[in-house]
Amino acid sequence: MKTIHIDVAVIGAGTAGLAAYRAAKAGGASAIVIEGGPYGTTCARVGCMPSKLLIAAAEAAHHASHADMFGVHVDGEVRIDGREVMARVKSERDRFVGFVVRSVDGIPAEDKLRGYARFIDNTTLQVDEHTLVQAKRVVIATGSSPVIPPPFQAFGDRLIINDDVFDWEDLPQSVAVFGPGVIGLELGQALSRLGVKVKVFGARGGVGPLSDPAVRDYARQALGNEFYLDPDAKVLEMANDGDAARIRYVSLDGAEVEERFDYVLAATGRAPNVRGLGLENTSVLLDARGVPMFDPETLLCVGAPVFIAGDANDILPLLHEAADEGATAGGNAASYPQLTAGLRRSPIAVVFSDPQMMMVGRRFADLADEGFVAGEVSFEDQGRSRVMGINKGLLHVYADKETGRFLGAEMIGPRAENLAHLLAWSHQQQLTVAQMLQMPFYHPVIEEGLRTALRDAKAKLDAIALA
């Protein structure tokens, strides 16, 4: 068996792993990146980019079939060719994957190792049956995988995960989606708009990442008006009927219903890819899930010179967070035992549903009951939104009662992806609501809706000051 001696070994060549490798090299360390699966990040291959390609097709179909409100009429029905839709999704997806693969190709051959790594001790890795890597430090950047609860195995070959969707040659007739989180809502709505019969089932009443009850209820109604959505479903039976999945459930009106679907999409969450790494052979402390315990600032694991970054640590499984964490882990692995707290930007999350959802800063659920005010705006009568026929939405902005500092926001509504960035920048700069209102707002723009919410928050703050 071949033996390699290296300063930093990085397990995983995804977003976090590549960032860690580059940071380690920039820090003057020798480094190697180890990958057993296909090159290409989760985002490019089965996540952000292919899902947005499917959503783009769905939006094109939706807009074409809803132009009559502007006096623009499409003669005949809008025809959706599932094979053409999926051909473009896969072709463009492959281009994005290609960009990542080319960046990996730029890494010197001696710094890349193909195979699956397993810890022999704290810093010794065995890669398949061909190589031992004797490292001084290790970075775990192995990403995450979909979690499928055991009862769903009843669906057999009718059960799929989001990865499978992007390998379809054609669109199916029907899909049941379990999990109204980000993935379930984005794919469920997109498939529905592309002519697939979709029903989305959830548990415990959640809708996307929203925690503000008023915003969550608005989202449930807005999306439920377009496709079947039961965030707190009562499913009585799940089975495989050979060429279809059979589901018996209690419908929203209380009736017992049995339906068959071509596929069941399990969008029931993701878990860090740490099983099979041999962590039991190290002195790293593990939590109840078997995930290493670590310092969220430096990403150093407790008990050994091992760092963990990206989806593998399950802090914020987002591409920009993975890139930042990879840089932190790789840089600290190079400089160990000298450690530096990594960059932590203001939290920002977007759901590319229609209307879109977003969360910035601190969630409603994380705020003290009496320590903040909430400014509100409905987009139903907001000028530019109504002009464009996208006037559905509700935004809540949260401000500290004592200081007036902007704390966070939750929203469903038009152009939420853009408003989220304005608010995240404001949050990171620790601006007050009064300071945010001093910024320019053009007319007529959707951002004027944000100004309305900020004015509402300021009025509430002023009332408290006068009390």
C-alpha positions as CSV (number, residue, x, y, z in Angstrom):
1,M,0.0,0.0,0.0
2,K,1.3,3.4,-1.0
3,T,2.0,6.0,1.9
4,I,1.7,9.7,1.5
5,H,3.0,12.3,4.0
6,I,1.2,15.6,4.0
7,D,0.4,18.6,6.2
8,V,-3.3,18.8,5.5
9,A,-5.6,16.1,4.2
10,V,-9.0,17.3,3.0
11,I,-11.8,14.7,2.7
12,G,-14.3,15.8,0.1
13,A,-14.0,17.9,-3.1
14,G,-17.2,19.8,-2.8
15,T,-17.6,23.5,-2.2
16,A,-16.2,23.4,1.4
17,G,-13.4,20.9,0.5
18,L,-12.1,22.8,-2.4
19,A,-12.1,26.0,-0.4
20,A,-10.3,24.3,2.4
21,Y,-7.7,22.9,0.1
22,R,-7.0,26.3,-1.4
23,A,-6.8,28.0,2.0
24,A,-4.4,25.4,3.3
25,K,-2.2,25.9,0.3
26,A,-2.4,29.6,0.6
27,G,-1.3,29.2,4.2
28,G,1.9,27.5,3.2
29,A,0.9,23.9,3.9
30,S,1.2,20.9,1.7
31,A,-2.3,19.6,1.1
32,I,-4.2,16.9,-0.7
33,V,-7.9,16.6,-1.4
34,I,-9.5,13.1,-1.3
35,E,-12.8,12.3,-3.2
36,G,-14.5,9.0,-3.7
37,G,-17.6,10.2,-5.6
38,P,-18.0,12.2,-8.8
39,Y,-16.5,15.6,-8.9
40,G,-19.0,18.4,-8.9
41,T,-20.6,20.1,-5.9
42,T,-24.0,19.2,-4.5
43,C,-25.1,22.6,-5.6
44,A,-24.1,22.2,-9.2
45,R,-25.0,18.5,-9.6
46,V,-28.3,17.9,-7.6
47,G,-29.0,21.1,-5.7
48,C,-29.2,24.8,-6.3
49,M,-28.6,25.0,-10.0
50,P,-30.7,22.1,-11.5
51,S,-33.6,23.0,-9.2
52,K,-33.5,26.6,-10.4
53,L,-33.4,25.3,-14.0
54,L,-36.6,23.3,-13.4
55,I,-38.2,26.3,-11.6
56,A,-37.3,28.6,-14.6
57,A,-39.2,26.3,-16.9
58,A,-42.1,26.2,-14.6
59,E,-42.2,30.0,-14.3
60,A,-42.1,30.3,-18.1
61,A,-45.1,28.0,-18.3
62,H,-46.9,29.9,-15.5
63,H,-46.4,33.3,-17.0
64,A,-47.5,32.1,-20.5
65,S,-50.7,30.8,-19.1
66,H,-51.5,33.8,-16.9
67,A,-50.9,36.7,-19.3
68,D,-54.6,37.4,-19.9
69,M,-54.7,39.6,-16.8
70,F,-52.7,42.1,-18.8
71,G,-54.9,41.8,-21.9
72,V,-52.3,39.5,-23.5
73,H,-53.9,36.3,-24.7
74,V,-52.2,33.1,-25.8
75,D,-54.2,31.3,-28.5
76,G,-54.8,27.7,-27.5
77,E,-53.3,25.9,-24.5
78,V,-49.7,26.3,-23.4
79,R,-48.0,23.0,-24.4
80,I,-45.3,21.7,-22.1
81,D,-42.9,19.1,-23.6
82,G,-41.5,17.2,-20.6
83,R,-38.6,15.8,-22.6
84,E,-37.5,19.2,-23.8
85,V,-37.8,20.6,-20.3
86,M,-35.7,17.8,-18.8
87,A,-33.2,18.0,-21.7
88,R,-32.5,21.6,-21.0
89,V,-32.3,21.0,-17.2
90,K,-29.7,18.3,-17.7
91,S,-27.7,20.1,-20.4
92,E,-27.4,23.3,-18.4
93,R,-26.8,21.3,-15.2
94,D,-23.9,19.5,-16.9
95,R,-22.4,22.9,-17.9
96,F,-22.4,24.0,-14.2
97,V,-20.9,20.7,-13.1
98,G,-18.3,21.2,-15.9
99,F,-17.2,24.5,-14.4
100,V,-16.5,22.7,-11.1
101,V,-14.8,19.8,-12.7
102,R,-12.5,22.2,-14.6
103,S,-11.5,23.9,-11.4
104,V,-10.6,20.5,-10.0
105,D,-8.6,19.8,-13.1
106,G,-6.6,22.8,-12.3
107,I,-5.4,21.2,-9.0
108,P,-2.0,19.4,-9.5
109,A,-2.3,15.7,-9.9
110,E,-0.2,15.0,-6.9
111,D,-2.6,17.0,-4.7
112,K,-5.6,14.8,-5.7
113,L,-6.5,11.3,-4.5
114,R,-9.4,9.3,-5.7
115,G,-11.1,7.0,-3.3
116,Y,-13.0,6.9,0.0
117,A,-11.1,7.9,3.1
118,R,-11.4,6.2,6.6
119,F,-9.7,7.2,9.8
120,I,-7.2,4.7,11.1
121,D,-6.2,7.1,14.0
122,N,-6.5,10.9,14.6
123,T,-4.6,11.9,11.5
124,T,-4.0,8.7,9.5
125,L,-6.4,7.9,6.7
126,Q,-6.7,4.8,4.6
127,V,-8.1,5.5,1.1
128,D,-9.8,2.4,-0.3
129,E,-7.2,-0.4,-0.4
130,H,-4.5,1.5,-2.1
131,T,-3.1,4.5,0.0
132,L,-2.3,5.5,3.5
133,V,-2.3,9.2,4.1
134,Q,-0.2,10.3,7.1
135,A,-1.4,13.9,7.7
136,K,-0.6,16.4,10.4
137,R,-4.2,17.8,10.3
138,V,-7.4,16.6,8.6
139,V,-10.4,18.6,7.3
140,I,-13.7,16.7,7.0
141,A,-15.8,18.3,4.2
142,T,-17.9,15.3,3.1
143,G,-21.2,17.1,2.7
144,S,-24.7,15.7,3.4
145,S,-27.2,13.3,2.0
146,P,-31.0,13.0,2.0
147,V,-32.6,11.3,5.0
148,I,-35.3,8.8,4.2
149,P,-37.4,7.7,7.2
150,P,-37.8,3.9,7.4
151,P,-41.6,3.8,6.7
152,F,-41.0,5.3,3.3
153,Q,-39.2,2.1,2.2
154,A,-42.7,0.7,1.7
155,F,-42.8,2.6,-1.6
156,G,-40.0,0.5,-3.1
157,D,-38.9,1.6,-6.5
158,R,-41.5,4.3,-6.5
159,L,-39.5,6.2,-3.9
160,I,-37.1,8.9,-5.1
161,I,-35.0,11.8,-3.7
162,N,-34.3,15.1,-5.3
163,D,-31.1,13.8,-6.9
164,D,-33.3,11.4,-9.0
165,V,-35.5,14.2,-10.4
166,F,-32.7,15.6,-12.4
167,D,-32.0,12.4,-14.2
168,W,-35.6,12.0,-15.6
169,E,-35.9,11.8,-19.3
170,D,-39.5,13.0,-19.2
171,L,-41.9,14.4,-16.6
172,P,-44.2,11.9,-14.8
173,Q,-48.0,12.3,-14.5
174,S,-48.1,12.5,-10.7
175,V,-45.8,12.9,-7.7
176,A,-46.5,12.9,-4.0
177,V,-44.0,15.1,-2.1
178,F,-43.3,14.4,1.6
179,G,-41.7,17.4,3.3
180,P,-42.8,21.0,2.7
181,G,-39.4,22.4,3.4
182,V,-37.2,24.3,0.9
183,I,-36.6,21.3,-1.5
184,G,-40.1,20.0,-1.3
185,L,-41.8,23.3,-1.9
186,E,-39.5,24.4,-4.7
187,L,-39.7,21.1,-6.6
188,G,-43.4,20.5,-5.8
189,Q,-44.5,23.8,-7.1
190,A,-42.3,23.6,-10.2
191,L,-43.6,20.2,-11.1
192,S,-47.1,21.3,-10.5
193,R,-46.7,24.3,-12.9
194,L,-45.2,22.0,-15.5
195,G,-48.5,19.9,-15.5
196,V,-47.6,17.2,-13.0
197,K,-50.3,16.3,-10.5
198,V,-48.6,17.2,-7.2
199,K,-49.7,16.8,-3.6
200,V,-47.4,17.9,-0.8
201,F,-47.6,16.3,2.7
202,G,-45.9,17.6,5.8
203,A,-45.8,17.1,9.5
204,R,-46.1,19.5,12.5
205,G,-47.4,22.3,10.3
206,G,-44.1,23.7,9.0
207,V,-44.0,25.6,5.7
208,G,-40.5,26.2,4.3
209,P,-38.1,27.6,6.9
210,L,-40.6,30.2,8.3
211,S,-41.1,30.5,12.0
212,D,-43.2,33.6,12.2
213,P,-46.8,32.3,12.6
214,A,-48.4,35.1,10.6
215,V,-46.0,34.8,7.7
216,R,-46.1,31.0,7.8
217,D,-49.9,31.0,7.7
218,Y,-49.9,33.4,4.7
219,A,-47.4,31.1,2.9
220,R,-49.6,28.1,3.6
221,Q,-52.6,29.8,2.1
222,A,-50.8,31.4,-0.9
223,L,-49.1,28.2,-2.0
224,G,-52.1,26.0,-1.1
225,N,-54.3,28.0,-3.5
226,E,-52.0,26.7,-6.3
227,F,-51.4,23.1,-5.4
228,Y,-52.4,20.7,-2.7
229,L,-50.5,21.4,0.5
230,D,-51.1,19.9,3.9
231,P,-48.3,20.8,6.3
232,D,-49.8,18.6,9.0
233,A,-51.0,15.6,7.1
234,K,-52.5,12.5,8.5
235,V,-51.3,9.6,6.4
236,L,-53.0,6.3,7.1
237,E,-51.2,3.9,4.7
238,M,-48.3,3.9,2.3
239,A,-47.7,1.0,-0.1
240,N,-46.2,0.0,-3.4
241,D,-48.6,-1.2,-6.0
242,G,-46.1,-2.2,-8.6
243,D,-46.2,0.6,-11.1
244,A,-47.4,3.2,-8.7
245,A,-47.2,4.3,-5.1
246,R,-50.5,4.1,-3.1
247,I,-51.2,6.6,-0.3
248,R,-54.3,6.6,1.9
249,Y,-54.7,9.8,3.9
250,V,-57.2,12.2,5.5
251,S,-57.7,15.2,3.1
252,L,-57.9,18.8,4.2
253,D,-61.7,18.6,4.3
254,G,-61.6,15.6,6.6
255,A,-62.5,12.9,4.1
256,E,-60.5,9.7,3.8
257,V,-58.8,9.5,0.4
258,E,-56.7,6.9,-1.4
259,E,-54.6,7.9,-4.4
260,R,-51.9,6.5,-6.6
261,F,-48.8,8.4,-7.8
262,D,-46.0,7.6,-10.2
263,Y,-43.4,8.6,-7.7
264,V,-43.0,9.7,-4.0
265,L,-40.4,12.3,-3.5
266,A,-38.9,12.2,0.0
267,A,-37.8,15.7,0.8
268,T,-37.6,14.9,4.5
269,G,-34.2,16.5,5.4
270,R,-30.5,15.9,5.0
271,A,-27.9,14.5,7.4
272,P,-24.1,15.0,7.5
273,N,-22.0,12.4,5.6
274,V,-20.0,11.1,8.5
275,R,-20.9,7.4,8.7
276,G,-18.2,5.2,7.4
277,L,-15.4,7.7,8.1
278,G,-14.1,5.6,11.0
279,L,-14.4,8.4,13.5
280,E,-14.6,5.8,16.2
281,N,-10.9,5.2,15.6
282,T,-10.1,8.8,16.6
283,S,-10.3,10.7,19.9
284,V,-12.8,13.2,18.4
285,L,-15.9,13.6,20.6
286,L,-19.1,12.8,18.8
287,D,-22.7,13.9,19.5
288,A,-25.7,11.6,19.7
289,R,-25.9,11.5,15.9
290,G,-22.2,10.5,15.5
291,V,-21.3,14.0,14.2
292,P,-18.0,15.5,15.6
293,M,-18.4,18.1,18.3
294,F,-16.5,21.3,17.3
295,D,-15.9,25.0,17.9
296,P,-18.2,26.8,15.5
297,E,-15.8,29.8,15.3
298,T,-12.6,27.9,14.4
299,L,-14.2,24.6,13.2
300,L,-11.7,22.6,15.2
301,C,-13.2,19.3,16.4
302,V,-13.0,18.5,20.1
303,G,-10.3,16.0,20.9
304,A,-8.0,15.9,17.8
305,P,-6.4,18.2,15.2
306,V,-9.4,17.6,12.9
307,F,-11.6,20.3,11.4
308,I,-15.1,20.0,9.9
309,A,-16.7,22.4,7.4
310,G,-19.7,22.8,5.2
311,D,-22.8,20.6,5.2
312,A,-20.9,17.9,7.1
313,N,-21.2,20.1,10.3
314,D,-24.8,20.9,9.7
315,I,-24.6,24.5,10.9
316,L,-26.0,26.3,7.8
317,P,-26.1,23.9,4.8
318,L,-25.8,26.7,2.2
319,L,-23.2,27.1,-0.6
320,H,-21.8,30.5,0.6
321,E,-21.6,29.2,4.2
322,A,-19.7,26.1,3.0
323,A,-17.2,28.2,1.0
324,D,-16.6,30.5,4.1
325,E,-16.3,27.5,6.4
326,G,-13.9,25.7,4.0
327,A,-11.7,28.7,4.0
328,T,-11.7,28.9,7.8
329,A,-11.0,25.2,8.2
330,G,-8.3,25.0,5.7
331,G,-6.6,28.2,6.9
332,N,-6.7,27.0,10.5
333,A,-5.5,23.5,9.5
334,A,-2.5,25.2,7.9
335,S,-1.7,27.4,10.9
336,Y,-2.5,24.9,13.7
337,P,-2.1,25.2,16.7
338,Q,-2.6,28.9,16.0
339,L,-6.3,29.4,15.3
340,T,-8.5,32.3,14.0
341,A,-12.2,32.7,14.2
342,G,-13.6,32.5,10.7
343,L,-15.9,34.8,8.8
344,R,-19.5,34.6,9.9
345,R,-21.8,36.7,7.7
346,S,-25.4,37.6,8.7
347,P,-27.7,34.7,8.2
348,I,-29.7,34.8,4.9
349,A,-31.9,32.1,3.4
350,V,-34.1,32.2,0.3
351,V,-36.8,29.8,-1.0
352,F,-37.4,30.1,-4.7
353,S,-41.1,29.3,-4.5
354,D,-43.6,31.8,-6.0
355,P,-44.1,33.9,-4.0
356,Q,-40.6,33.6,-2.7
357,M,-39.7,33.2,0.9
358,M,-36.7,34.7,2.8
359,M,-35.3,34.9,6.3
360,V,-32.6,37.3,7.4
361,G,-30.8,37.7,10.7
362,R,-32.5,36.2,13.7
363,R,-35.7,34.2,13.3
364,F,-38.9,35.1,14.9
365,A,-38.7,31.9,16.9
366,D,-35.3,32.9,18.4
367,L,-36.3,36.4,19.6
368,A,-37.3,37.2,23.2
369,D,-41.0,37.5,23.7
370,E,-40.9,41.1,25.0
371,G,-37.7,42.5,23.5
372,F,-38.7,43.5,20.0
373,V,-41.3,45.0,17.8
374,A,-42.4,43.7,14.4
375,G,-43.0,46.1,11.5
376,E,-45.4,44.7,8.9
377,V,-46.3,45.3,5.2
378,S,-48.8,43.4,3.0
379,F,-47.8,43.3,-0.7
380,E,-51.4,42.9,-1.8
381,D,-51.8,46.7,-2.4
382,Q,-48.1,47.6,-2.8
383,G,-47.8,49.7,-5.9
384,R,-45.2,48.1,-8.1
385,S,-46.2,44.6,-7.0
386,R,-49.8,45.3,-8.1
387,V,-48.7,46.8,-11.4
388,M,-46.8,43.6,-12.2
389,G,-49.6,41.3,-11.0
390,I,-47.4,39.7,-8.3
391,N,-49.1,41.4,-5.3
392,K,-49.1,38.5,-2.9
393,G,-47.0,38.6,0.2
394,L,-46.3,39.5,3.8
395,L,-43.1,40.9,5.3
396,H,-42.3,41.2,9.0
397,V,-39.1,43.1,10.1
398,Y,-38.0,42.9,13.7
399,A,-36.3,45.6,15.7
400,D,-34.9,45.8,19.3
401,K,-37.2,47.8,21.6
402,E,-34.4,49.5,23.4
403,T,-31.9,50.3,20.7
404,G,-34.0,50.2,17.5
405,R,-31.4,48.0,15.9
406,F,-32.7,45.8,13.1
407,L,-32.7,42.2,14.3
408,G,-34.1,40.1,11.4
409,A,-36.9,39.5,9.0
410,E,-39.2,36.8,7.6
411,M,-41.1,37.1,4.4
412,I,-43.2,35.5,1.7
413,G,-43.6,37.8,-1.3
414,P,-42.4,39.2,-4.6
415,R,-38.6,39.5,-5.2
416,A,-37.8,38.2,-1.7
417,E,-34.4,37.1,-3.0
418,N,-33.5,40.8,-3.6
419,L,-35.0,42.2,-0.5
420,A,-33.2,39.6,1.5
421,H,-29.8,41.0,0.4
422,L,-30.7,44.6,1.3
423,L,-31.8,43.4,4.8
424,A,-28.8,41.1,5.3
425,W,-26.4,43.9,4.5
426,S,-28.2,46.1,6.9
427,H,-28.1,43.4,9.6
428,Q,-24.4,42.8,9.1
429,Q,-23.8,46.5,9.5
430,Q,-25.9,46.5,12.7
431,L,-28.1,49.4,11.4
432,T,-31.1,50.7,13.3
433,V,-34.5,51.0,11.7
434,A,-34.1,54.8,11.7
435,Q,-30.8,54.5,9.8
436,M,-32.3,52.1,7.3
437,L,-35.1,54.6,6.6
438,Q,-32.4,57.2,5.7
439,M,-31.3,55.1,2.8
440,P,-32.7,56.0,-0.7
441,F,-35.9,54.3,-2.0
442,Y,-36.7,54.8,-5.7
443,H,-40.3,55.0,-7.0
444,P,-42.1,52.9,-8.0
445,V,-40.2,49.8,-6.8
446,I,-41.0,46.8,-4.7
447,E,-38.5,48.0,-2.2
448,E,-41.0,50.6,-1.2
449,G,-42.8,47.8,0.5
450,L,-39.8,47.3,2.7
451,R,-39.9,51.0,3.6
452,T,-43.5,50.6,4.7
453,A,-42.6,47.8,7.0
454,L,-39.6,49.8,8.4
455,R,-41.9,52.8,9.0
456,D,-44.4,50.6,10.8
457,A,-41.6,49.3,13.1
458,K,-40.3,52.9,13.7
459,A,-43.8,54.1,14.6
460,K,-44.0,51.3,17.2
461,L,-40.6,52.1,18.6
462,D,-41.5,55.8,18.8
463,A,-44.7,54.9,20.7
464,I,-42.7,52.9,23.2
465,A,-40.3,55.8,23.7
466,L,-43.2,58.2,24.4
467,A,-44.9,55.8,26.8
